[in-house]
Amino acid sequence: MECRRCAACDRAFRPRAQVPHQGYCALAACQRERRRRWQQSKLRSDADYRANQRQAQRAWADGHGEYWREYRASHPDYTDRNRLEQRRRDRARRSARLAKMDAPTPINPIPSGTYRLLAATAGDLAKKDAWTVKITVISEDYAPGGKADAILQREDVIGAAGPGC
């Protein structure tokens, strides 16, 4: 019988004749790792298994409501570390909302006016597919849900400019 490498510990082992595709040695830690990997794979790929596991965890938690309270009371180091980590996460979340590099500036960089939009192509050829659009800066009151939202009108001119434009 040939030797194989264990997928968990990378040691050489002889597979059992009854298990032709054996990938893990017989060590208890390697068997635990095999079961853990199988369960992770099953949770990713099988929605029914995932739902069943979630239901089983809820049922256990409902029957053992005091477990975490007792665990925190008997493991003060865990509680202190968790409290510090939560404060760090809260600070990071708050600071992420303070300033963003890609946040729009309060000053509108495009002034109101009439612009010609052209398709981006190489060369300076005459453009027959240009659009003429009127861009009007609208105040905050006209933002969707603002108090002037009901009277907001859209002014688009698409295609060739007509007479008098």
Backbone hydrogen bonds, N-H to C=O, Kabsch-Sander energy under -0.5 kcal/mol:
donor,donor_aa,acceptor,acceptor_aa,energy
4,R,13,F,-2.8
6,C,11,R,-2.6
7,A,23,G,-2.5
10,D,6,C,-1.4
13,F,4,R,-2.5
19,V,16,R,-1.2
22,Q,19,V,-1.5
31,Q,27,L,-2.2
32,R,28,A,-2.3
33,E,29,A,-2.1
34,R,30,C,-2.2
35,R,31,Q,-2.3
36,R,32,R,-2.6
37,R,33,E,-2.5
38,W,34,R,-2.2
39,Q,35,R,-2.5
40,Q,36,R,-2.4
41,S,37,R,-2.3
42,K,38,W,-2.6
43,L,39,Q,-2.7
44,R,40,Q,-1.8
45,S,41,S,-1.9
46,D,42,K,-2.4
47,A,45,S,-0.6
50,R,46,D,-2.2
51,A,47,A,-2.4
52,N,48,D,-2.4
53,Q,49,Y,-2.6
54,R,50,R,-2.3
55,Q,51,A,-2.4
56,A,52,N,-2.4
57,Q,53,Q,-2.4
58,R,54,R,-2.2
59,A,55,Q,-2.5
60,W,56,A,-2.2
61,A,57,Q,-2.6
62,D,58,R,-2.6
63,G,59,A,-1.6
64,H,60,W,-1.0
65,G,62,D,-0.5
67,Y,64,H,-1.6
70,E,66,E,-2.5
71,Y,67,Y,-2.6
72,R,68,W,-2.7
73,A,69,R,-1.8
74,S,70,E,-2.1
75,H,71,Y,-1.1
79,T,75,H,-1.8
80,D,76,P,-2.7
81,R,77,D,-2.6
82,N,78,Y,-2.7
83,R,79,T,-2.3
84,L,80,D,-2.3
85,E,81,R,-2.6
86,Q,82,N,-2.4
87,R,83,R,-2.0
88,R,84,L,-2.1
89,R,85,E,-2.5
90,D,86,Q,-2.6
91,R,87,R,-2.5
92,A,88,R,-2.4
93,R,89,R,-2.3
94,R,90,D,-2.5
95,S,91,R,-2.8
96,A,92,A,-1.8
97,R,93,R,-0.9
97,R,94,R,-0.7
98,L,94,R,-0.7
99,A,95,S,-1.1
103,A,100,K,-1.3
108,N,106,P,-0.5
113,G,135,I,-2.6
115,Y,133,V,-2.4
117,L,115,Y,-0.5
117,L,131,W,-2.7
121,T,119,A,-0.7
128,K,126,A,-0.6
131,W,117,L,-2.3
132,T,159,G,-0.8
133,V,115,Y,-2.4
133,V,131,W,-0.5
135,I,113,G,-2.7
135,I,133,V,-0.6
136,T,134,K,-0.6
142,Y,139,S,-1.7
143,A,140,E,-2.0
146,G,143,A,-3.1
148,A,141,D,-1.8
149,D,146,G,-1.6
151,I,148,A,-1.3
152,L,149,D,-1.0
156,D,154,R,-0.6
158,I,156,D,-0.5
165,C,162,G,-1.5
